[in-house]
Each structure stands twice: as structure tokens, then as C-alpha cells.
């Protein structure tokens, strides 16, 4: 894994004078929209300040000296630094979506039904589609998941499908390949024995598997082993990612795009990243550039909103974008989804 220095806790820069604050907001807003350096004339035209371009230029030079702006080239305008983006997020965090997008996202999540795993996949895809940024959801493993239901389906050719429903309403499906033949009656008998053995069981419990060498007993033994292994995997933190196709459109360099794709393919990295960010924030969190401490994402920002059920952590929903991401929109979208998912998961548990 690439070097991951200690994350830096973001601190709010000192409050700027009202005019300088308005100029910084104008620069950040325009740079987010255009990806180009912003000049004093553009600020003059957009910020509605009753001062000349020369005065704005002087204030922009002051903002540069204080670390909020950067001038890439002598003849160009300015672009925000991490400090500039941090000020923007902390002082202008009026998170909002266009009414149509807000309605679309809220109604989509509230209408989802069925297995939670399928919901998580659909939610991340929809969140990415609405914001145009890669989205993810990390489902925190519950302390104890109990098996609530077991079903057994005969695929023939010595293949069975075991479907297990957990107390968290996750559904775990496992294929069992037998090395012997079974009849429909054997499958029904095995199904009945599996239910009596596994319903109400968690990974903390000891399961007494029948030792008889009958066809049904051998079937039950193989199914129990596969089920318990599958549930053990399911009980870990789960990561769902949507919108990886958005990466090429949102990041300025090929190296950054590759780094983002690499992170999105590594569940443990995502879990570590989100855990670090949320440990230093209360509620909705935004980590910009070096603040999240993960070197390959130095040119990226992460927006994370926790998901809770009855006051207990149940996961987090987030977006990964460039440092010039549309923060108000991303923050609003993550908040909507986190609130809706909190209700959905709570209804299932």
C-alpha cells in the first residue's frame, strides 16, 4: 500500500474581512466551474463588489500571500489552495442540490425495497449518477449477526444453493458442490435439518453437525461449513462502489485518475480512509487534499456522511472528487442519502 502519513485534522483559517471573503468565494466558485485560473475582472463582474478591478487585484494578492490563493503563472489569474478550499467549505457550506436533483435522489432512495445489499449497490450508482462523482457506501459490521432463515435449492448436477437471511436483513447466497448425488427427498430433509441447526445461530455459537454417514447428513455437513464461512465474510465491513466510469471525466491528470481507480478497487483502503476521516469529525465531514493523509489522493477531496441506526454507527456514505469538486452539491447529496439509508436500515433491523 502506498505511504499513508498521519492524517491532518483540518482547522478553520482565521475569518477574513468581508470583501476578501467575498472575493475568495467568487474565485473558488468560478474555478470549480471552469477549472481555469480566475482573474480580477471576472471577480469584479461576478461578485457585485462596489470596488474597482485594481482593488480586487490587490485583495487577491493579499489572499495569495496569506495562503488562500495561488498564481500558477505570472500573467494568469489565481486558483484556490487547500487552505482556500477549506475556508470555502467552512464558511460557505450551504449544502444544496437543485430542487429537481434533490427530489430525484430522495424519492429514489425512499422507494427502494428488497435485500439491503441490492439497495446499497443501487444507492451508490444513483448517487454517482446525480453528482457525477464516484460514490461509495461502507456498511459497518454489526456486533453480532444472527441467522434468521435458511433455504436450500437443488440446482441438480450435484449443486445446491443455500440462501441465508441474517438478522441485519442481509441475504447470503452460497453454492455447494457435492461429490455425491442427492434426491429431491434428500434435499428436503437436509433443508429441514439445516433450519433446525442454524436458525438463531451466530458466529459466536457452536454448531453441532451430525456425524452420521448418510446422504442427508453429509449434505448438511457440507452446507453448514459453506454457510458459516460465507456468513463470516458477510460480517466484516462491506464496501459498495458506484460510478467508477465517472473517474476519467472528473480528474485532471491520468495519474490522479489511476490513483482514484486503484483506491476504489481496494476495500480495506476505503474503510481505513473513511474511518480516519470520521474519527476526526462529528457528522458530515470533508477532507481536502493532504487532510485525509493518503498520498495518492493528494489532489482529491472526500465528502463523507455517517449512517446511524438508533444512535449507533451503521456505516458511511461518501463521494470522491477532485479538490475543485462541487462541495455544496456533494455535501447535500451525501447528507440526503445518509439520512434515507439510516431510516431504511433501521426499518429492516
LINJO-V671950 format. One record per pair of residues at least 24 apart in sequence whose C-alpha atoms are under 10 Angstrom apart, sorted by the first residue. I is the first residue (numbers start at 1). GAP is how many residues later the second one is. If there is no record, write none. Layout:
{{I:GAP} {I:GAP}}
//
This chain:
{{1:262} {1:265} {1:268} {2:292} {2:293} {2:294} {3:290} {3:291} {3:292} {3:293} {4:269} {4:288} {4:289} {4:290} {4:291} {4:292} {5:285} {5:286} {5:287} {5:288} {5:289} {5:290} {6:270} {6:284} {6:285} {6:286} {6:287} {6:288} {7:266} {7:269} {7:270} {7:273} {7:280} {7:283} {7:284} {7:285} {7:286} {7:287} {7:288} {8:268} {8:269} {8:272} {8:279} {8:280} {8:281} {8:282} {8:283} {8:284} {8:285} {9:267} {9:268} {9:270} {9:271} {9:272} {9:278} {9:281} {9:282} {9:283} {9:284} {10:73} {10:76} {10:80} {10:270} {10:271} {10:276} {10:277} {10:278} {10:280} {10:281} {10:282} {11:72} {11:75} {11:76} {11:79} {11:280} {12:71} {12:74} {12:75} {12:76} {12:77} {12:78} {12:79} {13:54} {13:55} {13:70} {13:71} {13:73} {13:74} {13:77} {13:78} {14:73} {15:72} {15:76} {16:47} {16:71} {19:28} {19:30} {19:31} {19:32} {19:37} {19:40} {20:36} {20:38} {20:39} {20:40} {20:42} {20:43} {21:38} {21:42} {21:63} {21:66} {21:67} {21:70} {21:71} {22:25} {22:26} {22:27} {22:66} {23:24} {23:25} {23:26} {23:33} {23:34} {23:36} {23:37} {23:40} {24:35} {24:36} {24:39} {24:44} {24:45} {24:54} {24:55} {24:56} {24:60} {24:61} {24:63} {24:64} {25:55} {25:59} {25:60} {25:62} {25:63} {25:64} {25:66} {25:67} {26:62} {27:33} {27:42} {27:50} {27:51} {27:52} {27:53} {27:57} {27:61} {28:40} {28:41} {28:50} {28:51} {28:52} {28:53} {28:56} {28:57} {28:59} {28:60} {28:296} {28:298} {29:51} {29:56} {29:59} {29:295} {29:296} {29:297} {29:298} {30:49} {30:294} {31:47} {31:48} {31:49} {31:293} {31:294} {32:47} {32:48} {32:290} {32:291} {32:292} {32:293} {32:294} {32:295} {33:291} {33:292} {33:293} {34:290} {35:44} {35:217} {35:289} {35:290} {36:40} {36:41} {36:42} {36:43} {37:33} {37:34} {37:35} {37:36} {37:39} {37:40} {37:41} {37:42} {37:43} {38:33} {38:38} {38:39} {38:40} {38:41} {38:42} {39:32} {39:36} {39:37} {39:38} {39:39} {39:40} {40:37} {40:38} {41:36} {42:35} {79:245} {80:243} {80:244} {81:207} {81:208} {81:242} {81:243} {82:205} {82:206} {82:207} {82:208} {82:209} {82:217} {82:219} {82:241} {82:242} {83:205} {83:206} {85:203} {85:204} {85:216} {85:238} {85:239} {85:240} {85:242} {86:200} {86:201} {86:202} {86:203} {86:205} {86:237} {88:239} {88:240} {89:197} {89:199} {89:238} {89:239} {89:242} {90:196} {92:235} {92:236} {93:234} {93:235} {93:236} {93:238} {93:239} {94:233} {94:234} {94:235} {94:237} {94:238} {95:231} {95:232} {95:233} {95:234} {95:235} {95:236} {95:237} {95:238} {95:239} {95:240} {96:231} {96:232} {96:233} {96:234} {96:235} {96:236} {96:237} {96:239} {97:33} {97:34} {97:231} {97:232} {97:233} {97:234} {97:235} {97:236} {97:239} {98:231} {98:234} {101:29} {101:30} {101:228} {101:232} {102:28} {102:227} {102:230} {102:231} {102:234} {103:233} {104:26} {105:24} {105:25} {105:26} {105:228} {105:231} {105:232} {105:235} {106:227} {106:230} {106:231} {106:233} {106:234} {107:233} {108:229} {108:232} {109:227} {109:228} {109:229} {109:230} {109:231} {109:232} {109:235} {110:227} {110:230} {110:231} {110:233} {110:234} {111:233} {112:229} {112:232} {113:231} {114:55} {114:56} {114:57} {114:234} {115:50} {115:54} {115:55} {115:56} {115:57} {115:233} {116:52} {116:53} {116:54} {116:55} {116:225} {116:228} {116:229} {116:232} {117:52} {117:53} {117:54} {117:55} {117:121} {117:123} {118:52} {118:53} {118:122} {119:222} {119:225} {119:226} {120:118} {120:119} {120:120} {120:121} {120:122} {120:197} {120:221} {121:118} {121:119} {121:120} {121:121} {122:118} {122:119} {122:120} {123:117} {123:118} {123:119} {123:194} {123:214} {123:218} {124:116} {124:117} {124:118} {124:119} {124:193} {124:194} {124:195} {124:213} {125:115} {125:116} {125:117} {125:118} {125:119} {126:116} {126:117} {126:211} {127:115} {127:116} {127:190} {127:191} {127:192} {127:203} {127:206} {127:207} {127:209} {127:210} {128:113} {128:114} {128:115} {128:116} {128:117} {128:118} {128:190} {128:191} {128:192} {128:202} {128:205} {129:113} {129:114} {129:116} {129:117} {130:199} {130:200} {130:203} {131:112} {131:115} {131:188} {131:190} {131:194} {131:195} {131:198} {131:199} {131:201} {131:202} {131:203} {132:111} {132:112} {132:113} {132:114} {132:115} {132:117} {132:118} {132:187} {132:188} {132:189} {132:194} {132:198} {133:109} {133:110} {133:111} {133:112} {133:113} {133:114} {133:116} {133:117} {133:118} {133:185} {133:186} {133:187} {133:188} {133:189} {133:192} {133:193} {133:197} {134:107} {134:108} {134:109} {134:110} {134:111} {134:112} {134:113} {134:116} {134:126} {134:127} {134:130} {134:184} {134:185} {134:186} {134:187} {135:105} {135:106} {135:107} {135:108} {135:109} {135:111} {135:129} {135:167} {135:168} {135:169} {135:182} {135:183} {135:184} {135:185} {135:186} {135:199} {136:103} {136:104} {136:105} {136:106} {136:107} {136:108} {136:128} {136:134} {136:168} {136:180} {136:181} {136:182} {136:183} {136:184} {137:101} {137:102} {137:103} {137:104} {137:105} {137:133} {137:134} {137:137} {137:167} {137:168} {137:169} {137:170} {137:178} {137:179} {137:180} {137:181} {137:182} {137:200} {137:201} {138:99} {138:100} {138:101} {138:102} {138:103} {138:129} {138:132} {138:133} {138:136} {138:137} {138:168} {138:169} {138:176} {138:177} {138:178} {138:179} {138:180} {139:96} {139:97} {139:98} {139:99} {139:100} {139:101} {139:132} {139:168} {139:174} {139:175} {139:176} {139:177} {139:178} {140:95} {140:96} {140:97} {140:98} {140:99} {140:131} {140:167} {140:168} {140:173} {140:174} {140:175} {140:176} {141:27} {141:93} {141:94} {141:95} {141:96} {141:97} {141:172} {141:173} {141:174} {142:25} {142:26} {142:93} {142:94} {142:95} {142:170} {142:171} {142:172} {142:173} {143:92} {143:93} {144:24} {144:57} {144:58} {144:59} {144:60} {144:91} {145:24} {145:25} {145:55} {145:56} {145:57} {145:58} {145:59} {145:86} {145:87} {145:89} {145:90} {146:52} {146:53} {146:54} {146:55} {146:56} {146:57} {146:58} {146:59} {146:85} {147:24} {147:25} {147:48} {147:51} {147:52} {147:53} {147:54} {147:55} {147:56} {147:80} {147:81} {147:84} {148:47} {148:50} {148:51} {148:52} {148:53} {148:54} {149:45} {149:46} {149:47} {149:49} {149:50} {149:51} {150:41} {150:42} {150:44} {150:45} {150:46} {150:47} {150:48} {150:49} {150:77} {151:37} {151:39} {151:40} {151:41} {151:43} {151:44} {152:24} {152:35} {152:36} {152:38} {152:39} {152:40} {152:42} {152:43} {152:71} {153:31} {153:34} {153:35} {153:38} {154:28} {154:29} {154:30} {154:33} {154:34} {156:25} {156:26} {156:27} {156:28} {157:24} {157:25} {158:24} {158:25} {160:27} {160:59} {160:63} {161:62} {162:29} {162:32} {162:61} {162:62} {162:64} {162:65} {163:64} {164:31} {164:34} {164:35} {164:63} {164:64} {164:66} {164:67} {165:34} {165:66} {166:33} {166:34} {166:35} {166:36} {166:65} {166:68} {166:69} {166:183} {167:33} {167:35} {167:181} {167:182} {168:67} {168:177} {168:178} {168:180} {168:181} {169:176} {169:178} {169:179} {169:180} {170:61} {170:64} {170:65} {170:178} {170:179} {171:60} {171:63} {172:55} {172:58} {172:59} {172:61} {172:62} {173:53} {173:54} {173:57} {173:58} {174:49} {174:52} {174:53} {174:55} {174:56} {174:57} {175:48} {175:51} {175:52} {176:43} {176:46} {176:47} {176:48} {176:49} {176:50} {176:51} {177:42} {177:45} {177:46} {177:49} {178:40} {178:41} {178:44} {178:45} {179:39} {179:40} {180:35} {180:38} {180:39} {181:34} {181:38} {182:33} {182:34} {182:37} {183:32} {183:33} {185:31} {186:28} {186:29} {186:30} {186:31} {186:33} {186:34} {187:28} {187:29} {187:32} {187:33} {188:28} {189:27} {189:28} {189:30} {189:31} {190:25} {190:26} {190:27} {190:28} {190:29} {190:30} {190:31} {190:33} {191:25} {191:28} {191:29} {191:32} {192:28} {193:24} {193:27} {194:25} {194:26} {194:27} {194:29} {194:30} {197:27} {198:26} {198:29} {198:30} {201:27} {202:26} {202:29} {202:30} {203:25} {203:26} {203:28} {203:29} {203:32} {237:30} {237:31} {237:34} {237:77} {237:78} {238:29} {238:30} {238:33} {238:77} {239:25} {239:26} {239:27} {239:28} {239:29} {239:31} {239:32} {239:76} {239:77} {239:78} {240:24} {240:27} {240:30} {240:77} {241:24} {241:26} {241:29} {241:76} {241:77} {241:78} {242:77} {243:76} {246:75} {247:73} {247:74} {247:75} {250:70} {250:71} {250:72} {250:74} {250:75} {251:48} {251:49} {251:70} {251:71} {251:72} {251:73} {251:74} {252:47} {252:70} {253:46} {255:41} {255:42} {256:40} {256:41} {256:42} {256:43} {256:44} {256:66} {257:39} {257:40} {257:43} {257:64} {257:65} {258:38} {259:36} {259:37} {259:38} {259:39} {259:41} {260:36} {260:37} {260:39} {260:40} {260:60} {260:61} {260:62} {262:34} {263:31} {263:33} {263:34} {264:56} {269:25} {271:44} {271:45} {273:29} {274:28} {274:29} {274:30} {274:31} {274:32} {274:41} {274:42} {274:43} {274:44} {275:29} {275:40} {275:41} {277:25} {277:26} {277:27} {278:26} {278:27} {278:28} {278:38} {282:24} {283:24} {283:52} {284:32} {284:33} {284:34} {284:47} {284:48} {284:50} {284:51} {284:54} {285:33} {285:46} {286:32} {286:33} {286:41} {286:44} {286:45} {287:33} {287:36} {288:33} {288:34} {288:35} {288:36} {288:37} {289:33} {289:34} {297:24} {297:25} {297:26} {298:24} {298:25} {299:24} {299:25} {300:24} {300:25} {301:24} {301:26} {302:25} {302:28} {302:29} {303:24} {303:27} {303:28} {303:29} {303:30} {303:31} {303:32} {304:26} {304:27} {304:30} {304:31} {304:34} {305:26} {305:27} {305:28} {305:29} {305:30} {305:31} {305:32} {305:33} {305:34} {306:28} {306:29} {306:31} {306:32} {306:33} {306:35} {306:36} {307:28} {307:30} {307:31} {307:32} {307:33} {307:34} {307:35} {307:36} {307:38} {308:30} {308:31} {308:33} {308:34} {308:35} {308:37} {308:38} {309:30} {309:32} {309:33} {309:34} {309:35} {309:36} {309:37} {309:38} {309:40} {310:32} {310:33} {310:36} {311:31} {313:29} {314:27} {314:28} {314:31} {314:32} {315:26} {315:27} {316:25} {316:26} {317:24}}
//
